Amino acid sequence: MQSEALSALAQEALEDLKGIDIVVLDVRKKSNVCDTMIIASGTSQRHVKSLAQNVVKVMKSSGEQPLGIEGESEGNWVLVDLGDVVVHVMHPETRELYCLEKLWSLDAETARQAASS
């Protein structure tokens, strides 16, 4: 599946469970590891875990196997590696602390930003 399709599917999975402040960054010019980085927040550790699990579930049902999932046991920051797309689901305090948007958007172009409430 193309990275644009993977990205759209991951965004839908996050939106389905009310992911907050979903940001999509095109990082092709900054990274050779992935094309797109998606960052979203959950309202609690349980919500963060549920959002990440939904991304995995949607991908698997579409025939895409995630390459890895990190941080699921803690629930403050869960990373879902989809190859060309990397999804970061974070608790708001963790997201504020690490400021991934600022770090990666220095040279990255914001592909699309969608806020879910």
Backbone as a printed PyTorch tensor [residue, N CA C, xyz], in Angstrom:
tensor([[[  0.8540,  -1.1800,   0.0000],
         [  0.0000,   0.0000,   0.0000],
         [  0.9000,   1.2430,   0.0000]],

        [[  0.5370,   2.2390,  -0.7750],
         [  1.2920,   3.4860,  -0.8560],
         [  1.2390,   4.2330,   0.4720]],

        [[  2.2640,   5.0550,   0.7310],
         [  2.3250,   5.7720,   2.0100],
         [  1.1530,   6.7290,   2.1920]],

        [[  0.6480,   7.3330,   1.1100],
         [ -0.5060,   8.2360,   1.2270],
         [ -1.7420,   7.4770,   1.7010]],

        [[ -1.9370,   6.2720,   1.1680],
         [ -3.0760,   5.4480,   1.5720],
         [ -2.9220,   4.9680,   3.0090]],

        [[ -1.6980,   4.5660,   3.3840],
         [ -1.4250,   4.1600,   4.7700],
         [ -1.7090,   5.3190,   5.7220]],

        [[ -1.2420,   6.4960,   5.3590],
         [ -1.4400,   7.6840,   6.1860],
         [ -2.9220,   7.9860,   6.3600]],

        [[ -3.6700,   7.9610,   5.2770],
         [ -5.1110,   8.2400,   5.3400],
         [ -5.8300,   7.2190,   6.2150]],

        [[ -5.4500,   5.9580,   6.0890],
         [ -6.0740,   4.9000,   6.8860],
         [ -5.7530,   5.0690,   8.3710]],

        [[ -4.5210,   5.4090,   8.6780],
         [ -4.1230,   5.6360,  10.0750],
         [ -4.8710,   6.8360,  10.6560]],

        [[ -5.0020,   7.8970,   9.8740],
         [ -5.7390,   9.0780,  10.3360],
         [ -7.1890,   8.7280,  10.6450]],

        [[ -7.8040,   7.9660,   9.7560],
         [ -9.1960,   7.5450,   9.9750],
         [ -9.3230,   6.7320,  11.2590]],

        [[ -8.3560,   5.8390,  11.4910],
         [ -8.3890,   5.0120,  12.6980],
         [ -8.2960,   5.8730,  13.9510]],

        [[ -7.4710,   6.9130,  13.8950],
         [ -7.3380,   7.8280,  15.0350],
         [ -8.6020,   8.6720,  15.2110]],

        [[ -9.1450,   9.1460,  14.1190],
         [-10.3610,   9.9620,  14.1750],
         [-11.5600,   9.1530,  14.6720]],

        [[-11.6140,   7.8630,  14.2950],
         [-12.7230,   7.0040,  14.7170],
         [-12.8640,   6.9270,  16.2340]],

        [[-11.7340,   6.9820,  16.9340],
         [-11.7610,   6.9000,  18.3980],
         [-11.4730,   8.2550,  19.0460]],

        [[-11.7420,   9.3110,  18.3020],
         [-11.6480,  10.6860,  18.8300],
         [-10.2430,  11.0720,  19.2510]],

        [[ -9.2500,  10.7570,  18.4190],
         [ -7.8940,  11.2370,  18.6600],
         [ -7.8890,  12.7630,  18.6420]],

        [[ -7.0430,  13.3460,  19.4490],
         [ -7.0040,  14.8030,  19.6230],
         [ -5.7870,  15.3870,  18.9010]],

        [[ -5.9840,  16.5550,  18.2850],
         [ -4.8870,  17.3080,  17.6360],
         [ -4.0270,  16.4280,  16.7320]],

        [[ -4.6550,  15.8140,  15.7730],
         [ -3.9410,  14.9450,  14.8400],
         [ -3.1560,  15.8250,  13.8650]],

        [[ -1.8500,  15.5830,  13.8110],
         [ -0.9670,  16.3400,  12.9280],
         [ -0.2450,  15.3490,  12.0190]],

        [[ -0.2180,  15.6690,  10.7390],
         [  0.4600,  14.8300,   9.7570],
         [  1.6210,  15.6270,   9.1680]],

        [[  2.8200,  15.0600,   9.2850],
         [  4.0150,  15.7290,   8.7760],
         [  4.6350,  14.9270,   7.6410]],

        [[  4.9410,  15.6010,   6.5740],
         [  5.6820,  15.0140,   5.4700],
         [  7.1630,  15.2020,   5.7970]],

        [[  7.8390,  14.1040,   6.1170],
         [  9.2380,  14.1890,   6.5600],
         [ 10.2130,  13.6030,   5.5420]],

        [[  9.7840,  13.4630,   4.3070],
         [ 10.6520,  12.8660,   3.2770],
         [ 11.9570,  13.6250,   3.1020]],

        [[ 11.9280,  14.9420,   3.2480],
         [ 13.1470,  15.7380,   3.0640],
         [ 14.0800,  15.6690,   4.2720]],

        [[ 13.5470,  15.2230,   5.4030],
         [ 14.3180,  15.2100,   6.6490],
         [ 14.7690,  13.8060,   7.0580]],

        [[ 14.0380,  12.7790,   6.6050],
         [ 14.3100,  11.4240,   7.0630],
         [ 14.2910,  10.4380,   5.9050]],

        [[ 15.1650,   9.4510,   5.9620],
         [ 15.0980,   8.3730,   4.9860],
         [ 14.4800,   7.1210,   5.6200]],

        [[ 13.9960,   7.2650,   6.8350],
         [ 13.3820,   6.1510,   7.5480],
         [ 11.9020,   6.0290,   7.2180]],

        [[ 11.2200,   7.1690,   7.0980],
         [  9.8020,   7.1580,   6.7760],
         [  9.4460,   8.3910,   5.9540]],

        [[  8.2670,   8.3370,   5.3190],
         [  7.7860,   9.4610,   4.5140],
         [  6.8830,  10.3870,   5.3130]],

        [[  6.0930,   9.7910,   6.1790],
         [  5.0700,  10.5410,   6.9040],
         [  5.1040,  10.1970,   8.3790]],

        [[  4.9420,  11.2100,   9.1930],
         [  4.8380,  11.0340,  10.6300],
         [  3.4910,  11.6040,  11.0690]],

        [[  2.7480,  10.8050,  11.8100],
         [  1.4580,  11.2350,  12.3330],
         [  1.5720,  11.3050,  13.8450]],

        [[  1.1390,  12.4250,  14.4040],
         [  1.1970,  12.6200,  15.8500],
         [ -0.2130,  12.9360,  16.3190]],

        [[ -0.6480,  12.2510,  17.3780],
         [ -1.9820,  12.4770,  17.9340],
         [ -1.9250,  12.3130,  19.4410]],

        [[ -2.9110,  12.8730,  20.1130],
         [ -3.0020,  12.7520,  21.5690],
         [ -4.2650,  12.0020,  21.9550]],

        [[ -4.1830,  11.3930,  23.1290],
         [ -5.3390,  10.7790,  23.7670],
         [ -5.5680,  11.4640,  25.0960]],

        [[ -6.7520,  11.3280,  25.6360],
         [ -7.1040,  12.0300,  26.8690],
         [ -6.5630,  11.3590,  28.1270]],

        [[ -6.1840,  10.1000,  28.0190],
         [ -5.6860,   9.3370,  29.1700],
         [ -4.7830,   8.2290,  28.6460]],

        [[ -4.1160,   7.5320,  29.5460],
         [ -3.2760,   6.4160,  29.1200],
         [ -4.1140,   5.3470,  28.4260]],

        [[ -5.2910,   5.0900,  28.9460],
         [ -6.1870,   4.0980,  28.3390],
         [ -6.5810,   4.5330,  26.9230]],

        [[ -6.8750,   5.8270,  26.7620],
         [ -7.2590,   6.3440,  25.4480],
         [ -6.0850,   6.2550,  24.4760]],

        [[ -4.8780,   6.5870,  24.9340],
         [ -3.6850,   6.4910,  24.0960],
         [ -3.5150,   5.0520,  23.6060]],

        [[ -3.6270,   4.0910,  24.5080],
         [ -3.5000,   2.6760,  24.1400],
         [ -4.5820,   2.2700,  23.1480]],

        [[ -5.8090,   2.6980,  23.3940],
         [ -6.9280,   2.3480,  22.5100],
         [ -6.7490,   2.9180,  21.1120]],

        [[ -6.2630,   4.1580,  21.0340],
         [ -6.0190,   4.7740,  19.7310],
         [ -4.9860,   3.9720,  18.9420]],

        [[ -3.8820,   3.6380,  19.5910],
         [ -2.8210,   2.8720,  18.9210],
         [ -3.3220,   1.4860,  18.5220]],

        [[ -4.0670,   0.8410,  19.3970],
         [ -4.6150,  -0.4850,  19.0910],
         [ -5.5790,  -0.4250,  17.9080]],

        [[ -6.3310,   0.6700,  17.8040],
         [ -7.2520,   0.8150,  16.6790],
         [ -6.4950,   0.9870,  15.3690]],

        [[ -5.3830,   1.7240,  15.4020],
         [ -4.5470,   1.8630,  14.1960],
         [ -4.0680,   0.4790,  13.7620]],

        [[ -3.5780,  -0.3100,  14.7000],
         [ -3.0890,  -1.6530,  14.3970],
         [ -4.2260,  -2.5200,  13.8410]],

        [[ -5.3740,  -2.4700,  14.4800],
         [ -6.5300,  -3.2720,  14.0550],
         [ -6.9630,  -2.9130,  12.6300]],

        [[ -7.0650,  -1.6200,  12.3510],
         [ -7.4770,  -1.1710,  11.0240],
         [ -6.4540,  -1.5880,   9.9690]],

        [[ -5.1790,  -1.4660,  10.2930],
         [ -4.1370,  -1.8530,   9.3430],
         [ -4.1890,  -3.3450,   9.0420]],

        [[ -4.3080,  -4.1380,  10.0900],
         [ -4.3630,  -5.5880,   9.8920],
         [ -5.5790,  -5.9910,   9.0710]],

        [[ -6.7150,  -5.3420,   9.3210],
         [ -7.9290,  -5.6850,   8.5650],
         [ -7.8170,  -5.2410,   7.1060]],

        [[ -6.8810,  -4.3410,   6.8120],
         [ -6.6340,  -3.8940,   5.4430],
         [ -5.4970,  -4.6780,   4.7850]],

        [[ -4.9840,  -5.6590,   5.4970],
         [ -3.9200,  -6.4900,   4.9490],
         [ -2.5200,  -5.9590,   5.1820]],

        [[ -2.3840,  -4.9240,   6.0020],
         [ -1.0820,  -4.3410,   6.3140],
         [ -0.6590,  -4.7580,   7.7130]],

        [[  0.5000,  -5.3450,   7.8160],
         [  1.0220,  -5.7760,   9.1120],
         [  1.9790,  -4.7110,   9.6440]],

        [[  1.6910,  -4.0970,  10.8040],
         [  2.6350,  -3.1350,  11.3870],
         [  3.9940,  -3.7970,  11.6280]],

        [[  5.0590,  -3.0230,  11.4100],
         [  6.4080,  -3.5460,  11.6120],
         [  6.7740,  -3.6140,  13.0820]],

        [[  6.1500,  -2.7590,  13.8980],
         [  6.4420,  -2.7540,  15.3210],
         [  5.5320,  -1.8310,  16.0870]],

        [[  5.3990,  -2.1290,  17.3710],
         [  4.6090,  -1.3080,  18.2850],
         [  5.4310,  -1.1680,  19.5520]],

        [[  5.6590,   0.0630,  19.9690],
         [  6.4700,   0.3270,  21.1590],
         [  5.6940,   1.1810,  22.1530]],

        [[  5.8730,   0.9130,  23.4490],
         [  5.3140,   1.7440,  24.5010],
         [  3.8920,   1.4290,  24.9110]],

        [[  3.3500,   0.3510,  24.3780],
         [  1.9490,   0.0260,  24.6480],
         [  1.6790,  -0.2850,  26.1230]],

        [[  2.6480,  -0.8520,  26.8110],
         [  2.4160,  -1.2110,  28.2100],
         [  2.3010,   0.0100,  29.1130]],

        [[  3.0370,   1.0800,  28.8030],
         [  2.9850,   2.2860,  29.6340],
         [  1.7890,   3.1710,  29.2830]],

        [[  1.5780,   3.4010,  27.9920],
         [  0.4360,   4.1920,  27.5650],
         [  0.6320,   5.6980,  27.5690]],

        [[  1.8450,   6.1710,  27.8170],
         [  2.1070,   7.6070,  27.7230],
         [  2.4800,   8.0070,  26.3000]],

        [[  3.1620,   7.0940,  25.5970],
         [  3.6040,   7.3460,  24.2340],
         [  3.6730,   5.9880,  23.5440]],

        [[  2.8040,   5.7850,  22.5750],
         [  2.8100,   4.5400,  21.8210],
         [  3.1840,   4.8570,  20.3820]],

        [[  4.1720,   4.1520,  19.8710],
         [  4.6230,   4.3140,  18.5040],
         [  4.1860,   3.1010,  17.7030]],

        [[  3.5510,   3.3470,  16.5610],
         [  3.1630,   2.2780,  15.6490],
         [  3.9390,   2.4910,  14.3540]],

        [[  4.8140,   1.5460,  14.0390],
         [  5.6580,   1.6350,  12.8460],
         [  4.9720,   0.8970,  11.7060]],

        [[  4.5890,   1.6620,  10.6800],
         [  3.9330,   1.0930,   9.5080],
         [  4.8530,   1.1250,   8.2870]],

        [[  6.1350,   1.2930,   8.5300],
         [  7.0890,   1.3730,   7.4280],
         [  7.2410,   2.8130,   6.9670]],

        [[  6.5790,   3.1640,   5.8760],
         [  6.6580,   4.5260,   5.3460],
         [  5.9230,   5.5420,   6.2120]],

        [[  5.0890,   5.0540,   7.1130],
         [  4.3100,   5.9180,   8.0140],
         [  4.5930,   5.4910,   9.4500]],

        [[  4.9110,   6.4700,  10.2900],
         [  5.1150,   6.2070,  11.7150],
         [  4.0780,   7.0170,  12.4800]],

        [[  3.3460,   6.3400,  13.3550],
         [  2.2820,   6.9740,  14.1330],
         [  2.7230,   7.0740,  15.5880]],

        [[  2.6710,   8.2960,  16.1320],
         [  2.9700,   8.5430,  17.5420],
         [  1.6650,   8.9440,  18.2150]],

        [[  1.2420,   8.1740,  19.2210],
         [  0.0610,   8.5290,  19.9960],
         [  0.5490,   8.8100,  21.4080]],

        [[  0.2510,  10.0290,  21.8910],
         [  0.8540,  10.4670,  23.1390],
         [ -0.1640,  11.0680,  24.0970]],

        [[  0.1410,  10.9270,  25.3750],
         [ -0.5990,  11.6490,  26.4030],
         [ -0.2370,  13.1300,  26.2280]],

        [[ -1.1740,  14.0730,  26.4270],
         [ -0.8770,  15.4930,  26.1860],
         [  0.3720,  16.0160,  26.9000]],

        [[  0.5930,  15.6020,  28.1330],
         [  1.7770,  16.0820,  28.8600],
         [  3.0660,  15.5680,  28.2230]],

        [[  3.0620,  14.3320,  27.7790],
         [  4.2280,  13.7520,  27.1210],
         [  4.4700,  14.4520,  25.7860]],

        [[  3.3890,  14.7040,  25.0690],
         [  3.5030,  15.3920,  23.7750],
         [  4.0820,  16.7920,  23.9300]],

        [[  3.6310,  17.4850,  24.9540],
         [  4.1440,  18.8320,  25.2170],
         [  5.6240,  18.7910,  25.5900]],

        [[  6.0140,  17.7960,  26.3680],
         [  7.4020,  17.6800,  26.8060],
         [  8.3590,  17.4490,  25.6350]],

        [[  8.0010,  16.5590,  24.7150],
         [  8.9130,  16.1960,  23.6340],
         [  8.7700,  17.0550,  22.3860]],

        [[  7.6750,  17.7400,  22.2010],
         [  7.4810,  18.6880,  21.0760],
         [  7.9160,  18.1050,  19.7320]],

        [[  7.4370,  16.9230,  19.4040],
         [  7.8420,  16.2980,  18.1460],
         [  7.4850,  17.1300,  16.9250]],

        [[  6.3610,  17.8270,  16.9810],
         [  5.9650,  18.6570,  15.8410],
         [  7.0380,  19.6950,  15.5280]],

        [[  7.5420,  20.3440,  16.5570],
         [  8.5760,  21.3660,  16.3540],
         [  9.8700,  20.7250,  15.8680]],

        [[ 10.2420,  19.6190,  16.4680],
         [ 11.4750,  18.9400,  16.0920],
         [ 11.4560,  18.5250,  14.6240]],

        [[ 10.3800,  17.8790,  14.1970],
         [ 10.3180,  17.3470,  12.8420],
         [  9.8540,  18.3660,  11.8130]],

        [[  9.1970,  19.4150,  12.2430],
         [  8.6980,  20.3730,  11.2570],
         [  9.7150,  21.4640,  10.9490]],

        [[ 10.8940,  21.4110,  11.5440],
         [ 11.9280,  22.3850,  11.2130],
         [ 12.2130,  22.3710,   9.7120]],

        [[ 12.3210,  21.1880,   9.1540],
         [ 12.5260,  21.0460,   7.7170],
         [ 11.3650,  20.3350,   7.0350]],

        [[ 10.4600,  19.8150,   7.8150],
         [  9.3380,  19.0690,   7.2470],
         [  8.2270,  20.0250,   6.8290]],

        [[  7.4150,  19.5560,   5.9210],
         [  6.2560,  20.3310,   5.5070],
         [  5.0390,  19.6900,   6.1500]],

        [[  4.1770,  20.5120,   6.6970],
         [  2.9590,  19.9720,   7.2710],
         [  2.0500,  19.5550,   6.1300]],

        [[  1.7470,  18.2800,   6.0860],
         [  0.9200,  17.7670,   5.0150],
         [ -0.5530,  18.1140,   5.2730]],

        [[ -0.9760,  17.9280,   6.4940],
         [ -2.3500,  18.2320,   6.8260],
         [ -2.4850,  18.2000,   8.3370]],

        [[ -3.2760,  19.0870,   8.8810],
         [ -3.5120,  19.0860,  10.3080],
         [ -5.0210,  19.0180,  10.4990]],

        [[ -5.4660,  18.0450,  11.2850],
         [ -6.8890,  17.9090,  11.5480],
         [ -7.0870,  17.7520,  13.0450]],

        [[ -7.9090,  18.5610,  13.6090],
         [ -8.1880,  18.4520,  15.0390],
         [ -9.5010,  17.7090,  15.2200]],

        [[ -9.4720,  16.7350,  16.1020],
         [-10.6790,  15.9930,  16.4450],
         [-11.0490,  16.3210,  17.8780]],

        [[-12.3040,  16.4390,  18.1270],
         [-12.7130,  16.7190,  19.5100],
         [-13.6000,  15.6390,  20.0400]]])
